[in-house]
Each structure stands twice: as C-alpha cells, then as structure tokens.
C-alpha cells in the first residue's frame, strides 16, 4: 500500500512506542492539552505479554505505578511483595482504560525524517505523520543479545534466548546451562529448578552484586526509601558518594 500524508499542523508530538514510557509521556501531554499520538508496532505494552509464565517484578508493588492511574498495582497483595506477570498485565489494561490515550496499535514506524521546514515526518506503512516533536519510547533491550560464541556450538546443543523462554516444558534435555546472572537469568534458573524436571542446572554467573529482599523483616525497598537513596539525582553529591562507596 502506498504512503499517504496526514498534514496536521495541530499535531504537536508523535510518540513512537506504546509501553510504560510512551503511555506515561502521553498522560503528561494530555494533562497539558498538547496534541499527540502514540504509534505502537504491536499492542500496547506488548513486550510484557512476552515474558515467561512465572515472571515476577524486581521492585516492590508500591513502587510500580504509572501517572494518572486509578488503580493499585497488584491490588490486594502485600505492598512489599513482588507482583506477577498477571498483576502487571491487569494493571496495564486497567490503566489504558482509565487514561484512554490517543493510541494507534499495530502501526509500525518505519522511518523518522527531519524536514527542511523544521518539523518531523514520521512514516508508517500507511501514513506519514507531520509533527513538531518526536519522542522515542521503544526501550533499550528489545533486541536479543547473543554472544558470538553461541554460533560456534554444535547444532546438537539446543539454545534458547530468554526472550523466547516461556516455561520449562520447552527444554527437552536433562542438563541445562543458564548463561547470565541478571534478573532474567536468576528467575529462569529458579523456574527450572522448581519444575524438578532436570538432573543438573548450571548457572554461569557474571559477577553481579546481590542484596537481600529484607533486613530484619523490613523490605529492602522500604529501607532504601527511608534512607532517600531512591531519591538520588544524577550528578548530585549524594549520588557521587554512593557511586564512590560502591
């Protein structure tokens, strides 16, 4: 289908990406009566629907909120608990219904061009949106990062990236190596261990530092809030001191 132009002088901003950042940006633009659109390649919050079945948040429930929301994240659960994938999806769906952003789903942005007139042309397969501003909210971890050594392994060794993992039933072998000890690697390793389906699970760690979830029965996130470490601003004295002590 050919591209056709939408020459909207009243369109101030186009947001590329309908995840938490894009929807939050839209809320503030709406609040300030700034005309805009969100263009999302798939459905809103699409990356969250692709998480593995047993996924849980890495931050306490009280920390997970979007501006303008009328609902609590994981309502009814402990505020210091770690919400599930279902909690996140329910919250996002309720939030969309509350703020009703100008969202165009299944609309892929194929290019963004700066015109000689000073505005931007945001191109999709069906349209070209002319706007004064563009906000990119596509995230930083969308593309799987696979080390080059993976291509050198024999084809008889099955490989699965965390972006493709859903549950232990996908893995047929009795021995499993999980490469990477970030949040994803740890959660997937725990999921595999709980299933009881494997003779041996090895976690290849990468030197990440860990902290306990609670100290003397108090949530670590609550302690961080009380100490104002969650309020650190970039390049502030406190931020520099925390960085140096680390």
C-alpha positions in Angstrom: 0.0 0.0 0.0 1.4 3.5 -0.8 2.2 6.1 1.7 -0.2 9.0 2.1 0.3 12.2 4.1 -1.5 13.5 7.1 -0.6 17.2 7.2 -1.7 18.0 10.7 -0.4 21.4 11.8 -2.2 20.8 15.1 -0.3 17.6 15.9 2.4 18.7 18.3 4.1 15.4 19.1 4.3 11.8 17.9 5.4 9.1 20.5 7.0 6.0 19.0 6.3 3.1 21.3 3.3 2.2 23.5 5.0 0.8 26.5 5.1 2.3 30.0 7.4 5.2 28.9 5.2 6.0 25.9 1.9 5.8 27.8 3.3 7.9 30.7 4.6 10.6 28.3 1.1 10.6 26.7 -0.5 11.2 30.1 1.5 14.3 30.7 0.9 15.6 27.2 -2.8 15.1 27.7 -2.6 16.8 31.1 -1.1 19.8 29.4 -3.5 19.7 26.5 -0.8 19.0 23.9 -2.0 17.3 20.8 -0.2 14.0 20.1 -0.4 10.4 19.0 1.2 7.1 20.2 2.2 4.8 17.4 2.8 1.2 18.6 4.2 -1.6 16.4 2.2 -4.3 18.2 -0.3 -3.9 21.0 0.3 -1.6 23.9 2.7 -3.0 26.5 3.5 -5.8 24.0 6.8 -6.7 25.5 5.2 -7.5 28.8 2.9 -10.1 27.2 6.1 -11.9 26.0 7.5 -12.5 29.5 7.9 -16.1 30.7 4.9 -17.6 32.6 6.5 -17.4 36.1 7.9 -13.8 35.6 7.7 -11.5 38.7 8.6 -7.9 39.2 12.0 -6.9 40.6 10.6 -4.0 42.6 8.0 -3.9 45.4 4.3 -3.4 44.4 4.2 0.0 45.9 6.9 1.2 43.6 5.1 0.1 40.4 2.7 2.8 39.2 2.1 5.0 36.2 1.0 8.6 36.4 -2.8 9.1 36.3 -3.6 5.6 37.3 -6.8 5.0 39.2 -5.7 1.5 40.4 -3.1 0.0 42.7 -0.5 -2.3 41.2 -1.3 -5.9 42.4 -4.3 -4.6 44.4 -5.0 -6.8 47.5 -1.4 -8.1 47.6 1.3 -7.1 50.1 2.7 -3.7 49.1 6.2 -5.0 49.8 5.5 -8.1 47.6 6.8 -8.7 44.1 3.9 -8.7 41.6 3.5 -11.4 38.9 3.1 -11.1 35.1 -0.6 -11.3 35.5 -0.5 -8.4 38.0 1.4 -6.3 35.5 -0.9 -7.1 32.6 -4.1 -6.4 34.6 -2.6 -3.1 35.8 -1.6 -2.0 32.3 -5.0 -2.9 30.9 -6.8 -1.0 33.6 -4.5 2.0 33.2 -5.2 2.2 29.5 -9.0 2.2 30.2 -8.5 5.0 32.7 -6.5 7.5 30.7 -7.6 6.5 27.2 -4.5 7.7 25.4 -4.6 8.6 21.6 -3.1 5.2 20.8 -2.6 3.7 17.3 -1.8 0.0 17.8 -0.3 -2.3 15.2 1.2 0.8 13.5 4.9 0.3 12.8 7.1 3.4 12.5 9.4 2.6 9.5 11.4 5.9 9.4 11.6 9.3 11.0 12.9 12.2 8.9 13.6 15.8 9.8 12.2 18.1 7.0 13.8 21.3 5.8 10.8 23.2 7.3 11.9 22.2 10.8 9.2 19.6 11.5 9.4 15.8 11.5 7.9 13.2 9.1 7.0 10.0 10.9 6.5 7.3 8.3 4.4 4.2 8.7 3.3 1.6 6.1 0.1 3.6 5.5 0.7 7.1 6.6 3.2 9.9 7.1 2.5 12.0 10.2 3.9 15.5 10.2 4.7 16.7 13.7 6.7 19.3 15.6 8.2 16.8 18.1 9.0 13.1 18.2 9.5 11.1 21.4 11.2 7.7 21.1 9.9 5.2 23.7 11.0 1.9 22.2 13.1 0.7 25.1 16.8 -0.3 25.2 16.5 -4.1 25.4 14.3 -5.0 22.6 16.9 -6.9 20.5 18.3 -10.2 22.0 22.0 -10.0 22.8 23.6 -13.3 21.9 27.4 -13.8 22.3 29.3 -14.8 19.1 30.4 -18.0 20.7 26.8 -19.3 20.5 27.2 -19.7 16.8 30.2 -21.9 17.3 28.4 -24.5 19.4 27.3 -27.8 17.7 23.8 -27.8 16.3 23.0 -30.8 18.6 23.0 -28.4 21.5 19.7 -26.6 21.8 19.8 -22.9 22.5 17.0 -20.7 23.7 17.3 -16.9 24.4 15.4 -15.5 27.4 13.1 -13.6 25.1 11.9 -16.9 23.7 11.6 -18.7 27.1 8.1 -19.3 28.5 8.3 -22.4 30.7 10.4 -25.5 31.5 8.3 -27.7 29.1 10.2 -26.0 26.2 13.5 -27.7 27.2 14.0 -31.4 26.4 17.5 -32.0 27.7 18.2 -33.2 31.3 21.2 -30.9 31.8 20.7 -27.1 31.4 23.2 -24.3 31.4 21.8 -20.8 32.1 24.2 -18.1 30.9 23.8 -14.8 32.7 23.0 -14.0 36.3 21.0 -10.9 35.8 17.3 -10.7 36.9 16.2 -12.8 33.9 18.8 -15.5 34.3 18.1 -15.9 38.0 14.3 -16.0 37.6 14.6 -18.6 34.8 17.0 -20.7 36.7 14.6 -20.7 39.7 11.7 -21.6 37.4 13.7 -24.6 36.0 14.7 -25.7 39.5 11.2 -25.6 40.8 9.9 -27.8 38.0 12.0 -30.8 39.2 12.4 -31.9 35.5 16.2 -31.6 35.2 19.1 -33.7 36.5 21.5 -30.7 36.6 21.1 -27.0 36.2 24.3 -24.8 36.0 24.2 -21.0 36.3 27.0 -19.1 34.7 27.4 -16.0 36.8 28.8 -12.7 35.7 29.9 -11.1 39.0 26.6 -9.3 39.7 26.2 -7.9 43.2 23.0 -9.0 45.1 21.2 -7.6 48.0 18.7 -9.3 50.4 15.0 -8.7 49.8 14.6 -7.9 53.5 16.7 -6.9 56.5 15.4 -7.8 60.0 11.9 -8.4 58.4 11.9 -4.9 56.7 11.7 -4.8 52.9 14.9 -3.6 51.4 12.9 -1.2 49.2 11.3 0.3 52.2 14.8 0.8 53.7 16.0 2.4 50.5 13.1 4.8 50.6 13.6 5.7 54.3 17.3 6.4 53.5 16.3 8.6 50.5 18.6 6.5 48.2 15.7 6.2 45.8 15.7 10.0 45.5 19.2 10.3 44.2 19.5 12.7 41.3 22.1 12.4 38.6 25.4 14.0 39.5 24.3 15.1 42.9 26.7 14.9 45.9 24.8 12.0 47.4 24.8 10.1 44.1 28.5 10.6 43.7 29.1 9.5 47.3 27.0 6.3 46.7 28.9 5.6 43.5 32.3 6.0 45.1 31.4 3.8 48.1 30.3 1.1 45.6 
